[in-house]
Amino acid sequence: MPPRPRRPHNKSRQGCAVCKRRRIKCDETRPACTQCTNSARECEYAEREITFISSASTGRRGTASPVTSLSSQASPCYDPEKLQDQSVNMLHIELLHQLATETLKSLHENVGDMDISFSEIMKHSLTAPYLINELLAIAALHLSTISARRRDFYRHHAIQLQTHALRIFHEMNSEVNSATVVPLFLFTSFLGLHMLCDTLINRGGNFDEFLDSFVHYLRVHRGTRTVIGAHWGLLAETPLWPILENQTSRLNQQTSVDLQCSRLFELIQTSGLDPSTSRNYKETIESLRLAKAPSQNGLTSLGIFTWPVVVPLEYIDLLANRKPEALVILSHYAVLLHSRRDTWMFRDAGQFMIQSINQQLGPEWADWLAGPNFALASCSTTGTLHQEELMQHVSNSLFSTNM
């Protein structure tokens, strides 16, 4: 007898990895297929990317995962015949949509003076693949905070995209010039923002582990910003300069007395520390005073991101060594975080830090921690941190100490 003809079968070539492992047909619905949704499984698709062919290429397709391969020297050109067999990565489309519609908007609202358009950012991303990877990573991090069911899924991709961004950044070793300074500046800014937010919102319950992560963030962010630190003047000829000039001018004009910082200055001065350590602490407190300058819209979130960039390197070492005075200063920084606890970027990180530092140092440091503790108590009872009440409390503390 002739062999029976095989029943025709339409294979699911683009199916998710879970269905492939289970050897069942996938309907290829994205971002989560029907089979995984019905069985409450975490659906993941294999990374398949759109590959752009630059005018400098030899015609072979690049394979830079997870997003794309772009030449930093030439604008991309598109050959539909060469791209017709490439599938669109729907996860990246989802992240790009999130970035354009929600994430950048939330950053503009909460960081205050960071007023750069989506189209301007995308223009620079076309020649800086590390930048688009980092931007999608931030969008994934944002989604992980608002989608409880897929929190781990989005955070996994946030980490993957950020790691890839850093690898491209280091491999490209781009020369800093008028053409590269803006994407480099944007990358280091968004990278620092991402690392800070991830450290704050994805911490464990162990304060020592959190502190190690926070110190690591400080060092990495400072390290990446040194790439353009010596080329700051190049930014003067870019659209970013008015924004940066406004921020710098506002910080330089901040002359109002901050009673919390004044109290810290006094405590450091009378603590018997060696001159070098005392000087480092005073520089750190001064940078915190400047960072607390209100934005044009009255928010203090900008200071949350600027302070970690300008703290002395010696302070980071003191913090890594758990020096009590360094922890006290960190608790005063945490007051800024707590004042913006309604945002997805910070949440309850300020409260966690203040309470943990209280526990770490004990009651003998209560005088040093009076300001942060009052801020925490004020918010817990009224729901709002009243700056006037806080300043009056610190003023009373100063007066009673000097009696």
Secondary structure as GFF3:
##gff-version 3
##sequence-region A 1 403
A	DSSP	alpha_helix	17	22	.	.	.	ID=ss1
A	DSSP	alpha_helix	34	38	.	.	.	ID=ss2
A	DSSP	beta_strand	53	54	.	.	.	ID=ss3
A	DSSP	beta_strand	76	77	.	.	.	ID=ss4
A	DSSP	alpha_helix	80	83	.	.	.	ID=ss5
A	DSSP	alpha_helix	90	98	.	.	.	ID=ss6
A	DSSP	pi_helix	99	103	.	.	.	ID=ss7
A	DSSP	alpha_helix	104	111	.	.	.	ID=ss8
A	DSSP	alpha_helix	118	125	.	.	.	ID=ss9
A	DSSP	alpha_helix	129	146	.	.	.	ID=ss10
A	DSSP	three_ten_helix	148	150	.	.	.	ID=ss11
A	DSSP	alpha_helix	151	172	.	.	.	ID=ss12
A	DSSP	alpha_helix	181	201	.	.	.	ID=ss13
A	DSSP	alpha_helix	207	229	.	.	.	ID=ss14
A	DSSP	three_ten_helix	232	237	.	.	.	ID=ss15
A	DSSP	alpha_helix	241	252	.	.	.	ID=ss16
A	DSSP	alpha_helix	259	269	.	.	.	ID=ss17
A	DSSP	alpha_helix	275	291	.	.	.	ID=ss18
A	DSSP	alpha_helix	301	310	.	.	.	ID=ss19
A	DSSP	alpha_helix	313	320	.	.	.	ID=ss20
A	DSSP	alpha_helix	324	339	.	.	.	ID=ss21
A	DSSP	alpha_helix	349	361	.	.	.	ID=ss22
A	DSSP	three_ten_helix	363	365	.	.	.	ID=ss23
A	DSSP	alpha_helix	370	382	.	.	.	ID=ss24
A	DSSP	alpha_helix	387	402	.	.	.	ID=ss25
###
